[in-house]
Amino acid sequence: MAGGLIVVEELVSYVREAFGWDQDVVVSPGPRGALGQIWRLDVGPARYALKEIFAEPPSEALIEAELAFARQAAEAGVRLPASHPDRQGRHLLTAPGGMWLRLYDWIDLRPVELTAPATPRELGALLARLHRCAPVMTAEPGGGPPDPWYDRVPDPRAWAPAAASGAAWTARLAERLATLPELCAAIAPADRAGLIVCHRDLHPENVLAEPAGALVVVDWDNLGPAAPGRELARALFDWFCDGSADLDAVREMYAAYVDAGGPGRITEPADFSMLIASRLNFLLVQARVALDPRAERRHREWAEHEIDEALRILPTPRQLADVLALTRARQ
């Protein structure tokens, strides 16, 4: 590996040794996200997804919590790719050059059809199933209070470098920053007594469909404690509020969640804390990456794409009020 980029020959040599494979290994690029790149590995007749992790790797405690909850979720009927250890039993590998890798089953997946009539109800039932089987979790895996990423927004002063950068998106950023006082007024930490294990990243790139249509949940790296109603609120916006809110779909997804026995409810403005805080924190991180001359070009380019989307989908106070009105009507 060189310059932080995968050299295919070195990758093949490393994974064959780590997993004890004696077959030919064919590597091809798969999807990438903000925090990782997926590589498809064809190993004889078997297929795997090798995840290259860009950010800090998951801790041993987080991996243990993920594996435990994945077993519970699978037993509850949630479809997800299994994680595979190497010959030494490690689920996180450090490859030559310091790159972190994890191996999962490869599943042929496609984006969920958002316009399909059944999609909102299928998503609501899926999230209810996850929340029903989730145990209580009041601290991050390994200890420590719940991550403030999900209930605290950046200090207003943190936006100054991005706002003054002169980047192509600076004017759009300034326009959205002007709405933050009203948008963030009700944000508050959740009651720790009501926290459970949550995926914490259930956007459309992490819930995909198999060819036959079954939903599959991927990318569990952000798992941790959250209030189920707050994760539900974020999911409603992730799926059906892309710029403008599809209130009919939001209503259907919320109703399906309630009908399927999901424990969360959205009853007050503070229930949008996870949605707003995580989106603003993510936007700030991507702005910093885009403006960092030391960052790899592929990461800066990806950040530019993410900034465009993050500015487009940042909710407005009116959207929050509209969604809150319909969720209060269906408790």
C-alpha positions as a Markdown table, in Angstrom:
| # | Residue | x | y | z |
|---|---|---|---|---|
| 1 | Met | 0.0 | 0.0 | 0.0 |
| 2 | Ala | 1.3 | 3.5 | -0.8 |
| 3 | Gly | 0.1 | 7.0 | 0.0 |
| 4 | Gly | -2.9 | 5.7 | 1.9 |
| 5 | Leu | -4.3 | 4.1 | -1.2 |
| 6 | Ile | -4.7 | 0.3 | -1.7 |
| 7 | Val | -2.2 | -1.5 | -3.9 |
| 8 | Val | -4.2 | -4.5 | -5.1 |
| 9 | Glu | -1.3 | -6.9 | -5.1 |
| 10 | Glu | -0.4 | -6.1 | -1.5 |
| 11 | Leu | -4.0 | -6.3 | -0.4 |
| 12 | Val | -4.4 | -9.8 | -2.0 |
| 13 | Ser | -1.2 | -11.0 | -0.4 |
| 14 | Tyr | -2.3 | -9.7 | 3.0 |
| 15 | Val | -5.8 | -11.0 | 3.1 |
| 16 | Arg | -4.9 | -14.4 | 1.8 |
| 17 | Glu | -2.4 | -14.8 | 4.6 |
| 18 | Ala | -4.8 | -13.3 | 7.3 |
| 19 | Phe | -7.7 | -15.5 | 6.4 |
| 20 | Gly | -5.9 | -18.6 | 5.2 |
| 21 | Trp | -7.2 | -18.6 | 1.7 |
| 22 | Asp | -5.4 | -20.7 | -0.9 |
| 23 | Gln | -7.7 | -19.8 | -3.8 |
| 24 | Asp | -7.2 | -16.9 | -6.3 |
| 25 | Val | -8.5 | -13.6 | -4.9 |
| 26 | Val | -10.0 | -11.1 | -7.3 |
| 27 | Val | -10.5 | -7.5 | -6.0 |
| 28 | Ser | -12.9 | -5.0 | -7.4 |
| 29 | Pro | -14.2 | -1.7 | -6.0 |
| 30 | Gly | -17.6 | -1.5 | -4.4 |
| 31 | Pro | -19.5 | 1.4 | -2.8 |
| 32 | Arg | -17.8 | 4.0 | -0.6 |
| 33 | Gly | -19.2 | 6.2 | 2.2 |
| 34 | Ala | -17.8 | 9.1 | 4.2 |
| 35 | Leu | -15.9 | 6.8 | 6.5 |
| 36 | Gly | -15.0 | 3.8 | 4.4 |
| 37 | Gln | -14.5 | 2.1 | 1.1 |
| 38 | Ile | -15.9 | -1.4 | 0.3 |
| 39 | Trp | -13.9 | -3.8 | -1.9 |
| 40 | Arg | -15.5 | -6.9 | -3.3 |
| 41 | Leu | -13.4 | -10.0 | -3.0 |
| 42 | Asp | -14.1 | -13.1 | -5.1 |
| 43 | Val | -12.4 | -16.0 | -3.4 |
| 44 | Gly | -13.1 | -19.1 | -5.5 |
| 45 | Pro | -16.9 | -19.4 | -5.3 |
| 46 | Ala | -17.2 | -17.3 | -2.2 |
| 47 | Arg | -17.7 | -13.5 | -2.2 |
| 48 | Tyr | -16.8 | -11.1 | 0.6 |
| 49 | Ala | -17.0 | -7.4 | 1.3 |
| 50 | Leu | -13.7 | -6.0 | 2.6 |
| 51 | Lys | -14.2 | -2.6 | 4.3 |
| 52 | Glu | -11.3 | -0.1 | 4.3 |
| 53 | Ile | -11.9 | 2.2 | 7.2 |
| 54 | Phe | -10.9 | 5.9 | 6.7 |
| 55 | Ala | -11.5 | 7.3 | 10.2 |
| 56 | Glu | -10.5 | 6.0 | 13.6 |
| 57 | Pro | -11.1 | 2.3 | 13.7 |
| 58 | Pro | -13.8 | 0.8 | 16.0 |
| 59 | Ser | -12.7 | -0.2 | 19.5 |
| 60 | Glu | -12.7 | -3.8 | 20.6 |
| 61 | Ala | -15.6 | -2.9 | 22.9 |
| 62 | Leu | -17.6 | -1.4 | 20.0 |
| 63 | Ile | -17.0 | -4.5 | 17.8 |
| 64 | Glu | -18.1 | -6.8 | 20.7 |
| 65 | Ala | -21.3 | -4.7 | 21.1 |
| 66 | Glu | -21.9 | -4.8 | 17.4 |
| 67 | Leu | -21.5 | -8.5 | 17.1 |
| 68 | Ala | -23.8 | -9.1 | 20.1 |
| 69 | Phe | -26.5 | -6.9 | 18.8 |
| 70 | Ala | -26.1 | -8.2 | 15.3 |
| 71 | Arg | -26.9 | -11.7 | 16.6 |
| 72 | Gln | -30.0 | -10.4 | 18.4 |
| 73 | Ala | -31.1 | -8.5 | 15.3 |
| 74 | Ala | -30.7 | -11.5 | 13.1 |
| 75 | Glu | -32.7 | -13.6 | 15.5 |
| 76 | Ala | -35.4 | -11.0 | 15.3 |
| 77 | Gly | -35.5 | -11.3 | 11.5 |
| 78 | Val | -33.3 | -8.4 | 10.5 |
| 79 | Arg | -31.1 | -9.1 | 7.5 |
| 80 | Leu | -27.5 | -8.0 | 7.7 |
| 81 | Pro | -24.1 | -9.1 | 6.5 |
| 82 | Ala | -22.1 | -11.3 | 8.9 |
| 83 | Ser | -18.7 | -10.1 | 10.1 |
| 84 | His | -15.8 | -12.6 | 9.7 |
| 85 | Pro | -12.7 | -12.9 | 11.9 |
| 86 | Asp | -9.3 | -13.8 | 10.6 |
| 87 | Arg | -7.4 | -16.9 | 11.6 |
| 88 | Gln | -6.4 | -15.3 | 14.9 |
| 89 | Gly | -10.0 | -14.4 | 15.7 |
| 90 | Arg | -9.6 | -10.7 | 15.0 |
| 91 | His | -12.6 | -8.8 | 13.4 |
| 92 | Leu | -10.4 | -5.7 | 12.9 |
| 93 | Leu | -7.1 | -6.0 | 10.9 |
| 94 | Thr | -4.3 | -3.6 | 10.6 |
| 95 | Ala | -2.8 | -4.1 | 7.1 |
| 96 | Pro | 0.7 | -3.0 | 6.0 |
| 97 | Gly | 0.8 | 0.8 | 5.9 |
| 98 | Gly | -1.5 | 1.1 | 8.9 |
| 99 | Met | -4.8 | 0.6 | 7.0 |
| 100 | Trp | -7.7 | -0.8 | 9.0 |
| 101 | Leu | -9.8 | -3.5 | 7.4 |
| 102 | Arg | -12.9 | -5.6 | 8.3 |
| 103 | Leu | -14.4 | -8.5 | 6.3 |
| 104 | Tyr | -18.1 | -9.2 | 5.8 |
| 105 | Asp | -20.3 | -11.3 | 3.7 |
| 106 | Trp | -20.9 | -9.8 | 0.2 |
| 107 | Ile | -24.6 | -9.4 | -0.5 |
| 108 | Asp | -25.9 | -8.1 | -3.9 |
| 109 | Leu | -27.8 | -5.0 | -3.0 |
| 110 | Arg | -29.6 | -2.1 | -4.7 |
| 111 | Pro | -31.1 | 1.1 | -3.4 |
| 112 | Val | -34.6 | 0.9 | -1.9 |
| 113 | Glu | -37.3 | 2.3 | -4.2 |
| 114 | Leu | -38.5 | 5.3 | -2.2 |
| 115 | Thr | -41.5 | 5.8 | -4.5 |
| 116 | Ala | -42.8 | 2.2 | -4.0 |
| 117 | Pro | -46.1 | 2.3 | -2.1 |
| 118 | Ala | -44.9 | -0.3 | 0.4 |
| 119 | Thr | -41.6 | 1.3 | 1.2 |
| 120 | Pro | -42.6 | 3.6 | 4.1 |
| 121 | Arg | -44.4 | 0.8 | 5.9 |
| 122 | Glu | -41.5 | -1.7 | 5.3 |
| 123 | Leu | -39.0 | 0.8 | 6.8 |
| 124 | Gly | -41.2 | 1.6 | 9.8 |
| 125 | Ala | -41.6 | -2.1 | 10.5 |
| 126 | Leu | -37.9 | -2.7 | 10.1 |
| 127 | Leu | -36.9 | 0.0 | 12.6 |
| 128 | Ala | -39.5 | -1.2 | 15.1 |
| 129 | Arg | -38.0 | -4.7 | 14.8 |
| 130 | Leu | -34.6 | -3.3 | 15.6 |
| 131 | His | -35.8 | -1.3 | 18.5 |
| 132 | Arg | -37.9 | -4.1 | 20.0 |
| 133 | Cys | -34.9 | -6.5 | 20.2 |
| 134 | Ala | -32.4 | -3.8 | 21.4 |
| 135 | Pro | -31.2 | -4.1 | 25.0 |
| 136 | Val | -30.8 | -1.1 | 27.4 |
| 137 | Met | -27.6 | 0.8 | 26.8 |
| 138 | Thr | -26.8 | 3.9 | 28.9 |
| 139 | Ala | -23.1 | 4.3 | 28.0 |
| 140 | Glu | -20.9 | 4.0 | 25.0 |
| 141 | Pro | -19.4 | 0.6 | 24.4 |
| 142 | Gly | -16.4 | 0.4 | 26.7 |
| 143 | Gly | -17.8 | 3.1 | 29.0 |
| 144 | Gly | -18.2 | 6.8 | 28.9 |
| 145 | Pro | -21.3 | 9.0 | 28.5 |
| 146 | Pro | -23.4 | 8.9 | 25.2 |
| 147 | Asp | -21.5 | 10.5 | 22.3 |
| 148 | Pro | -22.3 | 14.2 | 22.2 |
| 149 | Trp | -22.3 | 14.0 | 18.4 |
| 150 | Tyr | -26.0 | 13.0 | 18.6 |
| 151 | Asp | -27.2 | 15.7 | 21.0 |
| 152 | Arg | -24.9 | 18.7 | 20.9 |
| 153 | Val | -24.3 | 21.0 | 18.0 |
| 154 | Pro | -21.0 | 22.7 | 17.1 |
| 155 | Asp | -20.1 | 26.0 | 18.8 |
| 156 | Pro | -21.2 | 28.8 | 16.5 |
| 157 | Arg | -17.5 | 30.0 | 16.4 |
| 158 | Ala | -16.5 | 26.6 | 14.8 |
| 159 | Trp | -18.2 | 27.6 | 11.5 |
| 160 | Ala | -16.0 | 30.8 | 11.0 |
| 161 | Pro | -13.2 | 29.2 | 8.9 |
| 162 | Ala | -15.7 | 27.5 | 6.6 |
| 163 | Ala | -17.9 | 30.6 | 6.3 |
| 164 | Ala | -14.9 | 32.7 | 5.4 |
| 165 | Ser | -13.2 | 30.2 | 3.0 |
| 166 | Gly | -14.6 | 31.5 | -0.2 |
| 167 | Ala | -15.5 | 28.0 | -1.3 |
| 168 | Ala | -18.3 | 27.5 | -3.9 |
| 169 | Trp | -20.7 | 26.5 | -1.1 |
| 170 | Thr | -20.0 | 29.4 | 1.3 |
| 171 | Ala | -23.0 | 31.4 | 0.4 |
| 172 | Arg | -25.3 | 28.4 | 0.8 |
| 173 | Leu | -23.7 | 27.7 | 4.2 |
| 174 | Ala | -24.2 | 31.2 | 5.4 |
| 175 | Glu | -27.9 | 31.1 | 4.5 |
| 176 | Arg | -28.3 | 27.9 | 6.5 |
| 177 | Leu | -26.3 | 29.2 | 9.4 |
| 178 | Ala | -28.7 | 32.0 | 9.8 |
| 179 | Thr | -31.5 | 29.5 | 10.7 |
| 180 | Leu | -29.5 | 27.7 | 13.4 |
| 181 | Pro | -30.7 | 29.6 | 16.5 |
| 182 | Glu | -34.3 | 28.7 | 15.8 |
| 183 | Leu | -33.4 | 25.2 | 14.5 |
| 184 | Cys | -31.3 | 24.3 | 17.5 |
| 185 | Ala | -33.4 | 26.0 | 20.3 |
| 186 | Ala | -34.8 | 22.7 | 21.6 |
| 187 | Ile | -31.8 | 20.4 | 21.4 |
| 188 | Ala | -31.0 | 18.6 | 24.6 |
| 189 | Pro | -29.4 | 15.4 | 25.8 |
| 190 | Ala | -31.8 | 12.4 | 26.1 |
| 191 | Asp | -32.8 | 10.9 | 29.4 |
| 192 | Arg | -30.2 | 8.2 | 29.9 |
| 193 | Ala | -32.8 | 5.9 | 31.5 |
| 194 | Gly | -34.5 | 5.6 | 28.2 |
| 195 | Leu | -31.5 | 4.7 | 26.0 |
| 196 | Ile | -31.2 | 1.5 | 24.0 |
| 197 | Val | -28.7 | 0.1 | 21.5 |
| 198 | Cys | -29.3 | 1.8 | 18.2 |
| 199 | His | -27.7 | 1.7 | 14.8 |
| 200 | Arg | -27.4 | 5.5 | 14.7 |
| 201 | Asp | -26.9 | 5.7 | 11.0 |
| 202 | Leu | -30.0 | 4.4 | 9.2 |
| 203 | His | -29.9 | 6.5 | 6.1 |
| 204 | Pro | -30.7 | 5.2 | 2.6 |
| 205 | Glu | -27.1 | 4.1 | 1.9 |
| 206 | Asn | -27.2 | 1.8 | 4.9 |
| 207 | Val | -30.6 | 0.2 | 4.4 |
| 208 | Leu | -30.6 | -1.5 | 1.0 |
| 209 | Ala | -32.6 | -4.2 | -0.8 |
| 210 | Glu | -31.7 | -7.6 | -2.1 |
| 211 | Pro | -32.8 | -8.5 | -5.6 |
| 212 | Ala | -36.0 | -10.1 | -4.2 |
| 213 | Gly | -36.7 | -6.9 | -2.2 |
| 214 | Ala | -35.8 | -7.9 | 1.4 |
| 215 | Leu | -34.3 | -5.0 | 3.3 |
| 216 | Val | -30.7 | -5.4 | 4.5 |
| 217 | Val | -29.0 | -3.2 | 7.2 |
| 218 | Val | -25.3 | -2.5 | 6.7 |
| 219 | Asp | -22.6 | -0.4 | 8.2 |
| 220 | Trp | -23.0 | -0.8 | 12.0 |
| 221 | Asp | -19.8 | 1.1 | 12.9 |
| 222 | Asn | -21.8 | 3.9 | 14.7 |
| 223 | Leu | -23.8 | 1.6 | 17.0 |
| 224 | Gly | -24.3 | 2.9 | 20.4 |
| 225 | Pro | -26.9 | 4.3 | 22.9 |
| 226 | Ala | -29.8 | 6.5 | 21.7 |
| 227 | Ala | -33.4 | 7.2 | 22.5 |
| 228 | Pro | -35.5 | 5.1 | 20.1 |
| 229 | Gly | -37.8 | 8.1 | 19.3 |
| 230 | Arg | -34.9 | 10.2 | 18.4 |
| 231 | Glu | -33.5 | 7.6 | 16.0 |
| 232 | Leu | -37.0 | 7.3 | 14.5 |
| 233 | Ala | -37.2 | 11.0 | 14.0 |
| 234 | Arg | -33.8 | 11.1 | 12.2 |
| 235 | Ala | -34.8 | 8.1 | 10.1 |
| 236 | Leu | -38.0 | 9.8 | 8.9 |
| 237 | Phe | -36.0 | 12.8 | 7.7 |
| 238 | Asp | -33.2 | 10.6 | 6.2 |
| 239 | Trp | -35.7 | 8.8 | 4.1 |
| 240 | Phe | -38.5 | 11.2 | 3.2 |
| 241 | Cys | -37.3 | 14.8 | 3.7 |
| 242 | Asp | -34.7 | 15.3 | 1.0 |
| 243 | Gly | -35.0 | 19.1 | 0.6 |
| 244 | Ser | -38.8 | 19.0 | 0.8 |
| 245 | Ala | -40.8 | 16.7 | 3.2 |
| 246 | Asp | -43.0 | 13.9 | 1.8 |
| 247 | Leu | -45.4 | 14.1 | 4.7 |
| 248 | Asp | -47.6 | 11.3 | 3.5 |
| 249 | Ala | -44.6 | 8.9 | 3.4 |
| 250 | Val | -43.5 | 10.2 | 6.9 |
| 251 | Arg | -47.0 | 9.5 | 8.2 |
| 252 | Glu | -47.0 | 6.0 | 6.8 |
| 253 | Met | -43.6 | 5.1 | 8.1 |
| 254 | Tyr | -44.4 | 6.4 | 11.6 |
| 255 | Ala | -47.7 | 4.6 | 11.7 |
| 256 | Ala | -46.0 | 1.3 | 10.6 |
| 257 | Tyr | -43.4 | 1.7 | 13.3 |
| 258 | Val | -46.1 | 2.2 | 16.0 |
| 259 | Asp | -48.3 | -0.6 | 14.6 |
| 260 | Ala | -45.3 | -3.0 | 14.7 |
| 261 | Gly | -44.7 | -2.3 | 18.4 |
| 262 | Gly | -41.8 | 0.1 | 18.1 |
| 263 | Pro | -41.1 | 1.7 | 21.5 |
| 264 | Gly | -40.1 | 5.2 | 20.4 |
| 265 | Arg | -42.5 | 8.2 | 20.0 |
| 266 | Ile | -42.0 | 11.7 | 18.7 |
| 267 | Thr | -43.8 | 14.1 | 21.0 |
| 268 | Glu | -41.7 | 17.3 | 21.5 |
| 269 | Pro | -39.1 | 19.4 | 19.6 |
| 270 | Ala | -36.3 | 17.9 | 21.6 |
| 271 | Asp | -37.0 | 14.6 | 19.9 |
| 272 | Phe | -35.3 | 16.0 | 16.8 |
| 273 | Ser | -32.0 | 16.5 | 18.7 |
| 274 | Met | -30.3 | 13.5 | 17.1 |
| 275 | Leu | -31.3 | 14.6 | 13.7 |
| 276 | Ile | -30.1 | 18.1 | 13.9 |
| 277 | Ala | -27.0 | 17.6 | 15.9 |
| 278 | Ser | -25.7 | 14.7 | 13.8 |
| 279 | Arg | -26.3 | 16.5 | 10.6 |
| 280 | Leu | -24.6 | 19.7 | 11.7 |
| 281 | Asn | -21.7 | 17.8 | 13.2 |
| 282 | Phe | -21.3 | 15.9 | 9.9 |
| 283 | Leu | -21.5 | 19.0 | 7.8 |
| 284 | Leu | -18.8 | 20.7 | 9.9 |
| 285 | Val | -16.5 | 17.7 | 9.6 |
| 286 | Gln | -16.9 | 17.5 | 5.8 |
| 287 | Ala | -16.2 | 21.3 | 5.5 |
| 288 | Arg | -13.0 | 20.8 | 7.4 |
| 289 | Val | -12.0 | 17.9 | 5.1 |
| 290 | Ala | -12.8 | 19.8 | 2.0 |
| 291 | Leu | -10.6 | 22.7 | 3.1 |
| 292 | Asp | -7.7 | 20.7 | 4.4 |
| 293 | Pro | -4.8 | 20.7 | 1.9 |
| 294 | Arg | -3.3 | 17.7 | 3.7 |
| 295 | Ala | -6.3 | 15.5 | 3.1 |
| 296 | Glu | -6.1 | 13.1 | 0.2 |
| 297 | Arg | -7.7 | 14.3 | -3.0 |
| 298 | Arg | -10.3 | 11.5 | -3.0 |
| 299 | His | -11.4 | 12.5 | 0.5 |
| 300 | Arg | -11.6 | 16.2 | -0.4 |
| 301 | Glu | -13.7 | 15.5 | -3.5 |
| 302 | Trp | -16.0 | 13.2 | -1.5 |
| 303 | Ala | -16.4 | 15.9 | 1.1 |
| 304 | Glu | -17.4 | 18.5 | -1.5 |
| 305 | His | -20.2 | 16.1 | -2.6 |
| 306 | Glu | -21.3 | 15.5 | 1.0 |
| 307 | Ile | -21.4 | 19.2 | 1.7 |
| 308 | Asp | -23.7 | 19.8 | -1.2 |
| 309 | Glu | -26.1 | 17.1 | 0.0 |
| 310 | Ala | -25.8 | 18.1 | 3.7 |
| 311 | Leu | -26.8 | 21.7 | 2.9 |
| 312 | Arg | -29.7 | 20.5 | 0.8 |
| 313 | Ile | -31.2 | 18.1 | 3.4 |
| 314 | Leu | -30.6 | 20.2 | 6.6 |
| 315 | Pro | -34.2 | 20.5 | 7.9 |
| 316 | Thr | -36.0 | 23.8 | 8.4 |
| 317 | Pro | -37.9 | 24.8 | 11.5 |
| 318 | Arg | -41.1 | 24.5 | 9.5 |
| 319 | Gln | -40.4 | 20.9 | 8.4 |
| 320 | Leu | -39.8 | 20.0 | 12.0 |
| 321 | Ala | -43.1 | 21.6 | 13.0 |
| 322 | Asp | -45.0 | 19.8 | 10.2 |
| 323 | Val | -43.6 | 16.4 | 11.1 |
| 324 | Leu | -44.2 | 16.9 | 14.9 |
| 325 | Ala | -47.8 | 17.8 | 14.2 |
| 326 | Leu | -48.4 | 14.5 | 12.4 |
| 327 | Thr | -46.5 | 12.3 | 14.9 |
| 328 | Arg | -48.4 | 13.9 | 17.8 |
| 329 | Ala | -51.6 | 12.9 | 16.0 |
| 330 | Arg | -50.5 | 9.2 | 15.9 |
| 331 | Gln | -49.3 | 8.1 | 19.3 |
